[in-house]
Amino acid sequence: MTEKKMKLVRRVMGSSQIFCSTVNDMLEKALADVGDPTLALSQLELMALISRSDSGFKVSDVAEFMGVTNAAASRAIDRLVQRGLVDRTVAPHDRRAVELSLTPEGQALLNRVMKASDRKLMQALGNYSMERLMEASELLEAFAIRLLEVEGATDRACLRCGVHFREGCAMRQMVGRSCIFYERMTNGGPQALAASG
């Protein structure tokens, strides 16, 4: 590979990082504007994860999603419970397990932040054509797939999308990665979540 092409590849990586950090900044501002400015973006993402299932996510699910220990995940959940945003209940199928769900206040806050961030995203990106947006999405996915192929890690469970689950995720379709949360929600529902305990 020529030095000129390597510089361009690095530019693509830098542009990707700039885009991601700019989106995170926008989400943090939306969170501060409509919610509690002391709530961190990671806590909002955790709330969005918990909201994805009717039967709730367990502490071990949260730990896997966040890439932390069960103890660290439990502390993160404790903070949301103390703020009245998340409920933690004993699982009916296993008294040693707990299930997580958003409180009405937590769901209302998440809804407000998502609506505010959607407005900002449409304001920023809504002028681009559907075709241009699709091209950008497909190009970013193609880059991600190629990186995973080079990494040789296409058979691991995938949580790279964070809370942005999609029906047509390229990671599941093209690379064969399994999204454990998506599969539990679509294939097994509450029974699959209970079995994952």
N, C-alpha and C positions, 0 to 999 in steps of 0.2 A: 504494500500500500504506500502510495506517495505521501510525502509530508503534507502536501496541499490538501489531499483528501482526508488525512488524519485530522487536520485542523478543522475541516468542515464537519467531520463526525463529532469532534469535541464541541463545536458550535451547536449542533443539534442537541447534544446532551445538556449543554448550558441553557439552551432555549427551553427545553423540557422542564428543567429545574426552575427556571424563572416563571414559567406558566403555572406550575404546581404551587410554588410559594405565593404567587399573586392570587391564585384562587383561595388558598388558605387564609391570606390576609383579608380577602373579601368576605369569607365566611366568618372570620373573627369579628369583623366590623358589623356584619349583619346580626351576629349574636349579641354584641354590645348594644346595638341600636334597639333591638326588640326584646331583649331578655335581660339577664343579669350580667353586667360586664365582668364579674368575677368568675363566671363559668368558662372553663377552658374549652377550646375546640375539641380536644381529645374526649372530654366529657360529653360534648354534643354528639360526637361520632359514636360513642358508647350508647347513648340514648337512642340514636338512630338504629343501631344494631339490635338493641332490645326490642324496639318497636316492630321489628321485622317478623315476629312470630306471635301467633295467638296464644301459644302455650308458654311463651317466655324462654329466655336463654339462661342456662345455668352458669355458675361461676367458672367452671372449667371451659365452657364455650367462650366466655369473655376473655379468659386468660389466653386461649389459643388465638383468638382474634387479635388481641393486643400484643401478642408475643411476649408475655410476661408470666411470672409464676402465679399459681392460684392465690397465694397470699397477697401479691400486689394487685391482682384483679379484685380481690375481695375488698381491699382498702379503697380502690376506685369506686366500687359499688357502694360501699359504706358512705362515702361523701355524697353521692347522689341520693341515697336513702335519707340521710340527715337533712338534706335540702328539700325533702318532700317531692322529689321528681321521679323516684323509682320505688316500687314495692318489692319486697323480698318475702316470699312465702315458702312454707314447707311443701315439697312436692308430694302429691297424694300417692304416687306409686312407690316412693322411697323416702322415708322420713329423714334419711341422712342427707338428702339433696335439697337444694332450694331452687325455686323458679323465680325469674325476674320479669317484671312488667312495668311499663310506665304508669305513673299515677295520672289522673286527669290533668293535673297541673303540668306534669312532665310532657304529656302528649300535646297540650296546648302550646307550651313553649317551643317544642320541636316544630310544630306546624307553623308557628309564627316565623321562626328562623328560616325554615325551608322556603316559605313564601317570599320572604325578604330576599333571600339569596337567589331564588328563581328570577325575581324582578331584576336584580342587578346583573345576573348572567344574561338575561334577554336584552337588557339595555346595552351590555358590552358586546355580545356576540350575535344578537338577533338580526343585525343588518347583513350578516353573511348569508349567502344562499344555502338552501338545504344541501345542494350538491357539494359546495365547498366545505360545509361542516362534516358531511359524510366522508369526504376525502381526508380531512384532518383526522377524524376518528379512525378510519381504516389505516392510515399511515402510522399513527401512534401504536395501534394494535400490531401492525406488521413489525415495527421496531421491537416491541415487547416480546413478540413471539420469537423473533430471530435471536434476541438476547437470551431467552430461556433455552432455545435449542443449543446455542453455543455453550451455555452454562451446564447443559446436560441434566436439567432438573425439571423435566416435563411431567414426571409421574407423581410429584408431590401434591399435597392438598394446596389449593390456591386461595389466598386471601388478599391478593394484590389490589383489588378494586376498592378495598375498604368497605364502605357502606353503599357503594353505587352498583348494586346488583342489577344484572340485565338478563333478559331472556336469551339474547343472542350473543353471549360473551365469547369472544374469540379464544380465550384461554381454554374454555371447555371444549369448544368445537374443533379448533385447529391443532391444539397441542395435547389434548387429552388430559389436561389438569382437571382435578375434581374440586368443586366448590362445596365444601361440606355443609355450609349453612344453606346454600341454594338447594342442595339435594334434600336436606331435611325438611325444608319448607315445601318443596314441590312434590316430592315422592312419598314422604312418610308422614308429614304433618306432625301432630302432637305425639303419635306413637313413636316416630323416628327420633324425635327430640328426647322422649322419655328413655328410649333404649340407649341414647348416647351418654346418659348420666355419668 
